[in-house]
Amino acid sequence: MKKTLKRGFASDNNAGIHPEVLKALQTANQGHCIAYGDDIFTERAIKKIKEYFNEDVDVYLTFNGTGSNVLSLKMLTDSFNSIICAETSHINVDECGAPEKFTGSKLLSVPTEDGKLTVDCIKYHMHGFDFEHHSQPQVISITQATEMGTVYTVKEIEKIASYAHKHKLYVHMDGARLSNAAVSIDKSFWEITGQAGIDVLSFGLTKNGAMNAEAIIFFNKEISRKFKFYRKQGMQLASKMRFMAVQFEALLSNELWKRNAEHANKMAKILADKVADIPQINITQKVEANGIFAIIPAVIIPKLQDQFFFYMWDQKKSEVRWMTSFDTQLSDIDDFIVLLKKLLK
C-alpha cells in the first residue's frame, strides 16, 4: 500500500489530530501527575462526559474502540451467552474475533440491507432459551452511526431496547461515530443512548479529531460494579491517562466535537451530490453521516486509489467506501471528482 500524507477517503482514522486537541495535550504535558486516572485531568473529563450523558452514569476511559467493545460485552455476558449483531458490524467483521475470544460468547450475525438491526430480524435468533445445548441470547449490539453510514432514529433505538429489556436482554451500542450520528439527526448524546434505553455505550472520539480518546459509559450502573478489575485485566487501563482525558475535555468543550462532526457529514453530502451526477456511479446507501458507499467500474479503482486512497467494501459488486473527516477540504473533493471523471472517459 502506498504511504502518503495526502488526504484521501479511506477512513476518518487516517485523519490527524485536531489542533485544539494537540494544544490540550501540550497543556497536560507539564510536570507530574498521579498515574492511572487519579489526576485532575481525568476528573474533569469524566465530569464533562457526564454533562452530556447524565450525572448518574459510570464512566471509564479506554484507549481503543475494540477494547471498549470487548470489555463492554464482557460485562454483559457469560461464556455460554450469545450476542446478536448486524452482519456488517465492527465486532463481527473488523475485530479479529476479539469479542468471541475474550468474552467466550458466540456472535449471532444478522444480514441487513443498511447495517441497521430491527426487531423483526433480531427475532430470528430469539430461541433456545433455557436449553442447555444452545447458546443463550444475552445482548443486542447496535452501531451508531452504522458501518454502512446510516443512522438509527431515536424511535428505532427505543424499539430495539424495549424489545430487548422485555426479554431480559441488554443493549450495547458501538458509538465510534456517535458524534456524526448525533448531528445527523440533531439529537443530543443522551437522547440517542441512555434515554433511549441503551445499557452500555462504547463512546469514541478518535474518529472525530482525537488521538486515542475512547470511553465506556454504563447507564446501568449495576453492570459496572466490578469493571475496574476487568479494565485492568483487559489491558485498557492507561497509566498516563491524563493525555486521554484532556482530549475528551477539549472536544466536549465549546462544541468542538459537534463542529468536527458537522463538517465531516457536510463533506460527505457534497461528495455524494457530486458523484450522483455521474452516470457510471451508483450510490448504494443513504448518506446520513460521513460515509459514502458506491458501485463504480472496477477498472478505474486501482488508479483512483493511487491518488486518493480508499477501501473496497464488496469486491464482487465493485462497491467501495469513501469516508470524510473533520479535516476534509472542498479542494480534496474537487480534485477527486476531476480525476474520477477523467478515468471514466
C-alpha positions in Angstrom: 0.0 0.0 0.0 1.3 3.4 -0.9 2.1 5.6 2.1 1.3 9.2 1.7 0.4 12.3 3.6 -2.2 13.3 1.0 -5.8 13.4 2.3 -7.9 10.6 0.9 -11.2 9.0 1.7 -10.1 5.7 3.3 -11.1 6.4 6.9 -11.6 9.1 9.5 -9.0 7.2 11.4 -6.5 8.3 8.8 -7.0 12.0 9.7 -4.7 13.7 12.1 -5.4 15.3 15.5 -7.4 18.5 15.7 -5.1 21.5 16.6 -7.1 22.3 19.7 -6.7 18.7 20.9 -2.9 18.9 20.3 -2.9 22.2 22.3 -4.7 20.4 25.2 -2.1 17.6 25.1 0.7 20.1 25.4 -1.0 21.8 28.3 -1.3 18.5 30.1 2.4 17.8 29.4 3.5 19.8 32.4 5.1 18.3 35.5 4.0 15.1 37.1 0.5 13.7 37.7 -0.6 10.6 39.7 -1.0 7.8 37.2 -3.9 5.5 36.2 -6.6 8.2 36.3 -6.1 9.6 39.8 -5.5 13.1 38.3 -7.3 16.3 37.9 -7.5 16.0 34.1 -9.3 12.6 34.3 -11.7 14.0 37.0 -12.6 17.0 34.7 -13.0 14.7 31.7 -15.4 12.4 33.5 -17.4 15.4 34.8 -17.6 16.8 31.2 -18.8 13.4 29.8 -21.5 13.3 32.5 -22.7 16.7 31.4 -23.6 15.1 28.1 -24.8 11.7 29.2 -26.4 12.2 32.6 -24.8 12.5 36.0 -25.9 9.1 37.2 -23.6 7.0 34.9 -20.3 5.3 35.4 -17.5 6.4 33.0 -14.2 4.6 32.3 -11.7 5.8 29.8 -10.1 3.4 27.4 -7.7 3.8 24.5 -9.2 1.9 21.5 -12.5 1.0 20.1 -12.0 -2.7 20.0 -11.0 -2.7 23.7 -14.1 -0.7 24.6 -16.4 -3.0 22.7 -14.9 -6.2 24.0 -14.9 -5.0 27.7 -18.4 -3.7 27.4 -19.6 -7.0 26.1 -17.6 -8.9 28.7 -19.5 -7.1 31.5 -22.8 -8.2 29.9 -22.2 -11.8 29.2 -21.1 -15.2 30.4 -19.3 -17.6 28.1 -22.5 -19.5 27.4 -24.2 -16.4 26.1 -24.6 -15.0 22.6 -24.5 -11.5 21.2 -26.9 -10.5 18.3 -25.4 -8.0 15.9 -25.5 -6.9 12.3 -23.5 -8.9 9.8 -21.6 -5.8 8.9 -20.9 -4.7 12.5 -17.4 -3.9 13.6 -17.5 -6.5 16.3 -18.3 -9.2 13.6 -16.1 -8.1 10.8 -13.2 -5.9 12.0 -12.1 -7.1 15.4 -10.3 -10.3 14.5 -12.6 -12.4 16.7 -11.7 -10.5 19.8 -15.2 -10.3 21.2 -15.6 -14.1 20.9 -12.1 -14.8 22.2 -12.3 -12.6 25.3 -16.0 -13.0 26.2 -16.3 -16.6 25.2 -19.7 -15.7 23.8 -21.0 -16.5 20.4 -21.7 -13.7 17.9 -25.0 -14.2 16.1 -24.9 -12.0 13.0 -27.9 -10.8 11.1 -27.9 -9.8 7.4 -29.2 -6.3 6.8 -29.7 -4.0 3.8 -28.4 -0.9 5.5 -26.4 -2.0 8.6 -29.4 -1.4 11.0 -30.9 -4.1 13.1 -34.7 -4.3 13.5 -36.8 -6.2 16.0 -38.0 -8.4 13.1 -34.5 -9.5 12.1 -33.5 -9.9 15.8 -36.4 -12.4 16.3 -34.6 -14.9 14.1 -32.1 -15.6 16.9 -34.5 -15.4 19.8 -35.0 -19.1 20.6 -33.3 -21.8 22.6 -33.8 -20.1 26.0 -33.0 -22.3 29.0 -32.0 -25.1 26.6 -28.5 -26.2 27.7 -27.5 -27.2 24.2 -28.0 -23.7 22.8 -26.0 -20.5 23.5 -28.2 -18.1 25.4 -29.0 -14.8 23.7 -28.0 -12.0 26.2 -27.0 -8.9 24.3 -28.2 -6.9 21.2 -25.3 -4.8 19.9 -26.0 -1.9 17.5 -23.7 0.6 16.0 -24.5 4.4 15.8 -23.7 5.5 13.1 -23.7 2.1 11.4 -20.8 0.7 9.4 -22.9 1.5 6.3 -23.1 5.2 7.1 -26.7 5.0 8.1 -28.2 6.4 11.4 -30.7 4.9 13.8 -33.5 7.3 14.8 -34.4 7.6 18.5 -37.6 5.6 17.9 -35.7 2.8 16.2 -33.3 2.5 19.2 -36.2 2.7 21.7 -38.0 -0.1 19.9 -34.9 -2.4 20.0 -34.2 -1.5 23.6 -37.8 -2.1 24.7 -37.9 -5.5 23.0 -34.5 -6.4 24.5 -35.5 -5.5 28.0 -38.8 -7.2 27.7 -36.9 -10.4 27.0 -34.3 -9.7 29.7 -31.5 -8.9 27.2 -29.1 -6.0 27.4 -28.4 -3.4 24.6 -24.8 -2.4 23.8 -24.0 0.5 21.4 -20.8 0.8 19.5 -20.6 4.6 19.3 -17.3 5.0 17.4 -19.1 7.6 15.2 -21.7 8.7 17.7 -20.9 12.4 17.1 -21.7 12.0 13.4 -25.0 10.3 14.2 -26.0 12.9 16.8 -25.5 15.9 14.4 -27.2 13.9 11.5 -30.5 13.6 13.4 -30.0 16.7 15.5 -30.3 14.9 18.8 -28.1 15.0 22.0 -25.8 12.2 23.0 -28.2 11.4 25.9 -31.3 11.2 23.7 -29.8 8.6 21.5 -28.1 6.5 24.2 -29.2 6.2 27.8 -32.6 7.9 27.4 -33.4 5.6 24.5 -32.7 2.5 26.6 -29.0 1.7 25.9 -27.3 -0.2 28.8 -23.7 0.2 27.9 -22.0 2.5 25.3 -18.6 2.4 23.7 -18.1 6.1 23.1 -15.4 7.1 20.7 -13.9 10.5 19.7 -10.8 9.1 17.9 -12.6 9.3 14.6 -13.6 12.9 15.3 -10.3 14.7 15.9 -8.8 12.9 18.9 -5.7 10.6 19.0 -6.9 7.9 21.4 -10.0 9.1 23.3 -12.4 6.3 24.0 -14.7 5.6 26.9 -17.2 3.0 28.2 -20.3 4.5 29.7 -22.6 2.4 31.9 -26.1 3.7 32.1 -27.0 0.6 34.1 -24.5 1.0 37.0 -25.2 -2.4 38.4 -23.3 -3.8 35.4 -20.2 -1.8 36.1 -19.6 -2.9 39.8 -16.5 -4.9 39.0 -15.5 -3.2 35.8 -12.3 -1.6 37.2 -10.8 -5.1 37.6 -11.9 -6.1 34.1 -10.4 -3.0 32.6 -7.1 -3.8 34.2 -7.2 -7.4 33.1 -8.3 -6.3 29.7 -5.2 -4.2 29.2 -7.2 -0.9 28.8 -6.1 0.9 32.0 -3.8 3.6 30.8 -1.0 4.7 33.1 -0.7 8.3 31.7 -4.5 8.7 31.5 -4.3 12.5 31.7 -3.4 12.5 28.0 -6.5 10.7 27.0 -8.6 12.8 29.4 -7.6 16.1 28.1 -8.8 15.1 24.6 -12.3 14.5 25.9 -12.3 17.8 27.7 -11.1 19.6 24.6 -13.5 18.0 22.2 -16.5 18.2 24.5 -15.9 21.9 25.3 -17.3 24.7 23.1 -19.0 22.0 21.0 -15.8 21.2 19.1 -17.0 17.6 18.7 -20.1 19.0 17.0 -18.3 21.3 14.6 -16.0 18.5 13.6 -18.8 16.0 13.0 -20.9 18.6 11.2 -18.0 19.3 8.9 -17.3 15.7 8.1 -21.0 15.0 7.4 -21.3 18.1 5.2 -18.3 17.0 3.2 -19.8 13.5 2.7 -23.0 15.1 1.4 -21.1 17.3 -1.0 -19.1 14.4 -2.3 -22.2 12.3 -2.7 -24.0 15.1 -4.6 -21.1 15.4 -7.0 -20.7 11.7 -7.8 -24.5 11.3 -8.0 -24.4 13.2 -11.3 -22.0 10.7 -12.8 -24.0 8.0 -14.7 -21.4 5.2 -14.2 -21.6 5.5 -10.4 -24.4 4.1 -8.2 -24.6 5.2 -4.6 -25.9 2.2 -2.6 -26.8 3.6 0.8 -28.4 6.8 2.2 -25.6 9.3 3.1 -26.6 10.1 6.7 -23.3 10.5 8.4 -19.7 10.7 6.9 -19.6 7.6 4.7 -20.5 7.1 1.1 -20.9 3.6 -0.4 -20.9 3.4 -4.2 -20.6 0.9 -7.0 -18.0 2.1 -9.6 -16.3 0.5 -12.6 -13.7 -1.9 -11.3 -11.2 -1.0 -13.9 -10.7 2.6 -12.5 -10.4 1.6 -8.9 -6.6 1.0 -8.7 -5.7 4.3 -10.4 -8.2 6.2 -8.3 -6.8 4.6 -5.1 -3.3 5.5 -6.1 -4.1 9.2 -5.9 -6.9 9.2 -3.2 -6.7 6.0 -1.2 -9.9 4.4 -0.1 -11.1 0.8 0.7 -13.0 -1.7 -1.3 -16.2 -2.7 0.5 -17.6 -5.5 -1.7 -15.2 -6.8 -4.3 -17.9 -8.9 -6.0 -20.1 -5.9 -6.6 -17.3 -3.4 -7.1 -18.6 -1.5 -4.2 -16.3 1.0 -2.5 -16.4 3.1 0.7 -15.5 6.7 0.8 -15.1 8.3 4.3 -14.8 12.0 5.0 -13.2 13.6 8.1 -13.1 16.7 10.2 -10.2 17.9 8.1 -11.6 17.0 4.6 -11.4 20.1 2.3 -13.5 21.1 -0.6 -10.4 21.1 -2.7 -9.9 17.4 -1.9 -13.4 16.6 -3.2 -13.0 18.8 -6.3 -9.6 17.1 -7.2 -11.1 13.7 -6.6 -14.1 14.4 -8.9 -11.8 15.7 -11.6 -9.7 12.5 -11.5 -12.8 10.4 -11.3 -14.3 11.9 -14.4 -11.0 11.7 -16.3 -10.7 8.0 -15.6 -14.3 7.3 -16.6 -13.8 8.9 -20.1 
